[in-house]
Amino acid sequence: MGAAKIKKGDKVVVLSGKDKGKTGTVTQSMPKDGKVIVGGVNVATRHRKPTQANPQGGLEKVEAPLHVSKVAHVTADGKPTRVRFETQDGKKVRVAVKTGEKIDG
């Protein structure tokens, strides 16, 4: 799959689907599956039976994974951009294609 262009903690915007245009922070990255979970985006409702841990049961809102191709990194001015890798001072760093700004601290 290669190196992850989108990582946990990145601010991203959704490019397609029912949540198109929404922004959020990546809470979990699944590089083997090529998916990410974004906070507050792609929320699914699960119907849960009452259990000993949760005696109420009921409806539970859960963030479902999105394919990594459906999200794009957000620059400082709030616009979506692709990510490329460059070598700076002998280290591989992620760089925003539109602005050229370094993403990794």
ZADO-1210 file (C-alpha; in nm, 4 decimals, padded with zeros to 6 digits):
<atoms>
<atom x="00.0000" y="00.0000" z="00.0000" code="MET" pos="1"/>
<atom x="00.2940" y="00.2346" z="00.0597" code="GLY" pos="2"/>
<atom x="00.3324" y="00.5127" z="00.3126" code="ALA" pos="3"/>
<atom x="00.0173" y="00.6673" z="00.4593" code="ALA" pos="4"/>
<atom x="-00.0606" y="01.0082" z="00.3117" code="LYS" pos="5"/>
<atom x="-00.3441" y="01.0585" z="00.5620" code="ILE" pos="6"/>
<atom x="-00.2654" y="00.9857" z="00.9276" code="LYS" pos="7"/>
<atom x="-00.4364" y="01.0007" z="01.2668" code="LYS" pos="8"/>
<atom x="-00.4797" y="01.3607" z="01.3806" code="GLY" pos="9"/>
<atom x="-00.4882" y="01.5074" z="01.0289" code="ASP" pos="10"/>
<atom x="-00.7597" y="01.7610" z="00.9461" code="LYS" pos="11"/>
<atom x="-00.9470" y="01.6386" z="00.6370" code="VAL" pos="12"/>
<atom x="-01.2464" y="01.7275" z="00.4187" code="VAL" pos="13"/>
<atom x="-01.4863" y="01.4713" z="00.2678" code="VAL" pos="14"/>
<atom x="-01.4885" y="01.4841" z="-00.1142" code="LEU" pos="15"/>
<atom x="-01.7886" y="01.2626" z="-00.1987" code="SER" pos="16"/>
<atom x="-02.0958" y="01.0933" z="-00.0552" code="GLY" pos="17"/>
<atom x="-02.3688" y="01.2087" z="00.1826" code="LYS" pos="18"/>
<atom x="-02.1200" y="01.4000" z="00.4006" code="ASP" pos="19"/>
<atom x="-01.9506" y="01.5825" z="00.1100" code="LYS" pos="20"/>
<atom x="-01.7901" y="01.9088" z="00.2222" code="GLY" pos="21"/>
<atom x="-01.7775" y="01.8232" z="00.5944" code="LYS" pos="22"/>
<atom x="-01.4457" y="01.8604" z="00.7709" code="THR" pos="23"/>
<atom x="-01.3134" y="01.6712" z="01.0704" code="GLY" pos="24"/>
<atom x="-01.0096" y="01.5166" z="01.2309" code="THR" pos="25"/>
<atom x="-00.8974" y="01.1609" z="01.1589" code="VAL" pos="26"/>
<atom x="-00.9544" y="00.9647" z="01.4817" code="THR" pos="27"/>
<atom x="-00.8341" y="00.6294" z="01.3461" code="GLN" pos="28"/>
<atom x="-00.6385" y="00.5190" z="01.0399" code="SER" pos="29"/>
<atom x="-00.6545" y="00.1689" z="00.8921" code="MET" pos="30"/>
<atom x="-00.3770" y="00.1597" z="00.6300" code="PRO" pos="31"/>
<atom x="-00.4157" y="-00.2126" z="00.5531" code="LYS" pos="32"/>
<atom x="-00.7824" y="-00.1615" z="00.4581" code="ASP" pos="33"/>
<atom x="-00.7210" y="00.1831" z="00.3051" code="GLY" pos="34"/>
<atom x="-00.9820" y="00.3397" z="00.5336" code="LYS" pos="35"/>
<atom x="-01.0017" y="00.6185" z="00.7911" code="VAL" pos="36"/>
<atom x="-01.2512" y="00.7161" z="01.0609" code="ILE" pos="37"/>
<atom x="-01.3252" y="01.0897" z="01.0780" code="VAL" pos="38"/>
<atom x="-01.4817" y="01.2401" z="01.3915" code="GLY" pos="39"/>
<atom x="-01.8447" y="01.3495" z="01.3412" code="GLY" pos="40"/>
<atom x="-01.8556" y="01.2308" z="00.9781" code="VAL" pos="41"/>
<atom x="-02.0299" y="00.9243" z="00.8270" code="ASN" pos="42"/>
<atom x="-02.2250" y="00.8571" z="01.1468" code="VAL" pos="43"/>
<atom x="-02.4225" y="00.5310" z="01.1438" code="ALA" pos="44"/>
<atom x="-02.6929" y="00.4359" z="01.3954" code="THR" pos="45"/>
<atom x="-02.6639" y="00.0949" z="01.5604" code="ARG" pos="46"/>
<atom x="-02.9629" y="-00.0646" z="01.7313" code="HIS" pos="47"/>
<atom x="-02.8288" y="-00.2261" z="02.0501" code="ARG" pos="48"/>
<atom x="-02.9993" y="-00.4825" z="02.2721" code="LYS" pos="49"/>
<atom x="-02.9816" y="-00.4197" z="02.6465" code="PRO" pos="50"/>
<atom x="-02.6800" y="-00.5925" z="02.8055" code="THR" pos="51"/>
<atom x="-02.5361" y="-00.6006" z="03.1564" code="GLN" pos="52"/>
<atom x="-02.2785" y="-00.3409" z="03.0554" code="ALA" pos="53"/>
<atom x="-02.5481" y="-00.1197" z="02.8979" code="ASN" pos="54"/>
<atom x="-02.8878" y="-00.2011" z="03.0573" code="PRO" pos="55"/>
<atom x="-03.0697" y="00.0648" z="02.8526" code="GLN" pos="56"/>
<atom x="-02.9750" y="-00.0595" z="02.5054" code="GLY" pos="57"/>
<atom x="-03.1300" y="00.1607" z="02.2361" code="GLY" pos="58"/>
<atom x="-02.9793" y="00.3606" z="01.9521" code="LEU" pos="59"/>
<atom x="-02.6036" y="00.4130" z="01.9448" code="GLU" pos="60"/>
<atom x="-02.4340" y="00.6551" z="01.7040" code="LYS" pos="61"/>
<atom x="-02.1067" y="00.5166" z="01.5627" code="VAL" pos="62"/>
<atom x="-01.8635" y="00.6717" z="01.3139" code="GLU" pos="63"/>
<atom x="-01.8212" y="00.4329" z="01.0205" code="ALA" pos="64"/>
<atom x="-01.4970" y="00.4109" z="00.8188" code="PRO" pos="65"/>
<atom x="-01.4532" y="00.6070" z="00.4946" code="LEU" pos="66"/>
<atom x="-01.2263" y="00.5059" z="00.2089" code="HIS" pos="67"/>
<atom x="-00.9091" y="00.7141" z="00.2126" code="VAL" pos="68"/>
<atom x="-00.9710" y="00.8264" z="-00.1493" code="SER" pos="69"/>
<atom x="-01.2909" y="01.0052" z="-00.0362" code="LYS" pos="70"/>
<atom x="-01.1025" y="01.2431" z="00.1933" code="VAL" pos="71"/>
<atom x="-00.8405" y="01.5105" z="00.1262" code="ALA" pos="72"/>
<atom x="-00.5996" y="01.6891" z="00.3569" code="HIS" pos="73"/>
<atom x="-00.6998" y="02.0472" z="00.4495" code="VAL" pos="74"/>
<atom x="-00.4465" y="02.3303" z="00.4239" code="THR" pos="75"/>
<atom x="-00.4199" y="02.6175" z="00.6723" code="ALA" pos="76"/>
<atom x="-00.6687" y="02.8250" z="00.4656" code="ASP" pos="77"/>
<atom x="-00.9260" y="02.5419" z="00.4686" code="GLY" pos="78"/>
<atom x="-00.8896" y="02.4174" z="00.1094" code="LYS" pos="79"/>
<atom x="-00.8478" y="02.0498" z="00.0139" code="PRO" pos="80"/>
<atom x="-00.5112" y="01.9400" z="-00.1234" code="THR" pos="81"/>
<atom x="-00.3314" y="01.6243" z="-00.2259" code="ARG" pos="82"/>
<atom x="-00.0247" y="01.5096" z="-00.0347" code="VAL" pos="83"/>
<atom x="00.3144" y="01.4177" z="-00.1739" code="ARG" pos="84"/>
<atom x="00.6370" y="01.3007" z="-00.0164" code="PHE" pos="85"/>
<atom x="00.9635" y="01.4929" z="-00.0373" code="GLU" pos="86"/>
<atom x="01.3063" y="01.4382" z="00.1120" code="THR" pos="87"/>
<atom x="01.4225" y="01.7307" z="00.3247" code="GLN" pos="88"/>
<atom x="01.7477" y="01.7107" z="00.5231" code="ASP" pos="89"/>
<atom x="01.7595" y="01.3342" z="00.4611" code="GLY" pos="90"/>
<atom x="01.4100" y="01.2805" z="00.6055" code="LYS" pos="91"/>
<atom x="01.0916" y="01.1832" z="00.4228" code="LYS" pos="92"/>
<atom x="00.8221" y="01.4457" z="00.4925" code="VAL" pos="93"/>
<atom x="00.4641" y="01.4970" z="00.3765" code="ARG" pos="94"/>
<atom x="00.4037" y="01.8134" z="00.1755" code="VAL" pos="95"/>
<atom x="00.0769" y="01.9759" z="00.0617" code="ALA" pos="96"/>
<atom x="00.0716" y="01.9853" z="-00.3184" code="VAL" pos="97"/>
<atom x="-00.1275" y="02.3138" z="-00.3491" code="LYS" pos="98"/>
<atom x="00.0706" y="02.5252" z="-00.1044" code="THR" pos="99"/>
<atom x="00.3983" y="02.3392" z="-00.0651" code="GLY" pos="100"/>
<atom x="00.3728" y="02.3635" z="00.3151" code="GLU" pos="101"/>
<atom x="00.5226" y="02.0867" z="00.5253" code="LYS" pos="102"/>
<atom x="00.2516" y="01.8796" z="00.7016" code="ILE" pos="103"/>
<atom x="00.4664" y="01.6905" z="00.9519" code="ASP" pos="104"/>
<atom x="00.5919" y="01.9117" z="01.2349" code="GLY" pos="105"/>
</atoms>
